[in-house]
């Protein structure tokens, strides 16, 4: 399948940088992926709980980074350039909310 367009979003907080990418396949299908990177001072946490858009989970960081190929949907509402995507990261009894905007 050929990608028609790619929409990229980015945001950061005191401790985290989040990038989200949506590869638009058609008017009703896309594949998404995201990267969560620890940018804070000190040692990164071993594990985080996160939500990026509609994806969420509990994962272990690899070299201060969590990278996900995300998901593919068909017959779905696709990501548009002017929307904002909310991200939430929880670790070691701390929480940060990040709004991702189109780059």
N, C-alpha and C positions, 0 to 999 in steps of 0.2 A: 504494500500500500504506500502511496506517495504522500509525504507531508505537504500540506498546502501552506501552513504558516506556523510560526512558533511564537508564543507569547511568554515572556519572562518577567518574573516579579522578584523583588528583593526587599529585605528589610533587616534592621538590626536593632539590638538593645544593648544594654551594658555588658552582657555576657555571651550573647548569641547573634549569629548571622544566619539568616534563612534565605535560600533561593528556591523558587518554585518555577517549573517550566511546563507549559502545556503545548504539546505538538498537535495542532488541529489537523485532523485527517479529512473531515468533511463537515457539512453543516450540523451533523448530529453525532460525531464521533471524535474522540481525542485520546491521547495517551499523556500521562502526567508523571512527573518525577520531582524530587526535591532533595536538597542538601541542607543539613543543620550543622553548623560549625561553632565550636566553642571559641570565643575570642576574649574571654575574661582573664583577669589576672589569677595567678595561682594554678593549682592542679585542677584539671577538668573532672567532673563527676564521672563515675564509672557507668552509671545508667541514668537515663532520662525517661520521663513520660512526656509525650508530645501530642499536639494536634496541629496539623497543617491543612487548612481547608477541610475537606471531608475525611482525610486520612488521620489515623491516630494509632498510638501504640506505646509500648515500653521496650526500649532497646538499649544495648550497650554501645558506647562510642568506640570507634576504631581510630586511633591517632587523632583524637579530638573532633572527629567527624562522623555523622550519620548520613549515609547516602541511600536513597531509595529510588528504584526505577518506577515506583508509584503504581499506577494502574491504567487500564485501558477501558473505555466505555464506548458503547455504540447505542444509538437511540437516546442519547443523553443531551442535557443542556451543556453546551461547550463554554469554556472560559473566554471572556472577552477582555480586550486591552484595557478598558477604563474601569474595571472592577478592582476592588481591593480584596485581598485574601488574609484572613486572620490566622495567626499562629500562636500557640501557647506552649511553653516549655516549663516543666516542673522537675526539680532535682533538689536533693538534700534540703527539703522543707522550704524551698524557694520557688517562686513562680514569676515568669516574665511573659507578657503579652506583646506581640509584635504585629504590626500591620504591614503587609507586603504590598508594594505598589509596582506598577509596570515600569521597567527601566527605561 
